[in-house]
Amino acid sequence: MKQSEIKNLSLEDLRDKLAESQKQLTDMRMAHAITPLENPLQLRAARKVVARLLTAITEREQESLVENGK
């Protein structure tokens, strides 16, 4: 998932995508522990997607706090 796609999502959608991405990452880690993945770089890409989503969620929450504080 690219940053441009993340910008267009609402906060609730971001949280849904985050839960989905975290589950996918966990499943990939389990599968990799049992049988190595064909492309282990998928783990890195999945971690980065989770980090992007977490960053976007934090930014949105901070923006809403600032807006509510004014």
N, C-alpha and C positions, 0 to 999 in steps of 0.2 A: 504494500500500500504506500503510495507516494504522498508527500507532504501536501501537494495540491488537492488530493482527494480528501485528506484529513481536514483541511480547512473548511470544506463544504459541509461537514457533518455537524449535527447538533450535539450538545453535551450528552444527551441520553444515548444517541447513536454511537458516540465515542466510547461510552461505557460498555455498550453491548459488544462493539468490535474488540474492545480490550479483553473482555471476558472470553470471547471466542479465540482471540489470538493467544492468550495465555494458556487456554486448554490445548490448542494446537501445538504450542511450544512444549508443554508438558508431555503430550503424546509422542512428539518427535524425540524428546529426550529418552523416554522409556524405550521406544523402538530402537534408538541408537545404542542403548545400553545392552539390549539383547542381541541385536544383529546390526552391525554398522550400516549407516545409511549410505546409499549410493553416492550422494552428494552431501557431505557433512557441512558444507557452507550454508545449507538451508537453515541450520541451527542459528548461525550468525544473523542471517536475514530476518528470521523470526524474532530474535532478541531485539533487533533494531526496530522492528515494527512495534513491538510492545513498548519500547522506550519512546518512540515517537508519539504513540497514543497517550502514554502517561504524561508526557510533556504538554501535549495539546490540552489534556484535561486540566492539568495544573494551571496553565495559562488562562483558560476560560474561567476557572474558579476564582483566580486572582482578579480578573477583569470584573467579574460580578461583585466581588467584595469591594472593589474600588468604586464601582458605580453605585452600590448600595450605601457606601459611606459618604458620598457627596450629597 
